Amino acid sequence: MTTTVRLPHRVEQALATYCVEARRTKSEVIVELLEQRFMGTQTERTPYELAQEAGFIGCVDSRGKSSATGTKARVVAAIRKKHGR
């Protein structure tokens, strides 16, 4: 079924930018968002995926020593970002 929707210019630009970055079509994104809204479909990332994206997965070697520099700083920054401090 075809539906036409008028989007504010800022929303249209944000959608276009997201689609280019995510390499997805506008239709795919809009359908996914509507399904989430009306069908209760969740496509949230798991805690493991979030930790991996933040660089926390794989930051400790087999001896229990930190193999990544600045891990503590990244954790603190992530917490501050989440809680607005």
TAHU-V988290 format. One record per pair of residues at least 6 apart in sequence whose C-alpha atoms are under 6 Angstrom apart, sorted by the first residue. I is the first residue (numbers start at 0). GAP is how many residues later the second one is. If there is no record, write none. Layout:
i=<I/I>
gap=<GAP/GAP>
//
This chain:
i=<18/58/58/58/59/59/60>
gap=<6/7/8/9/6/7/6>
//
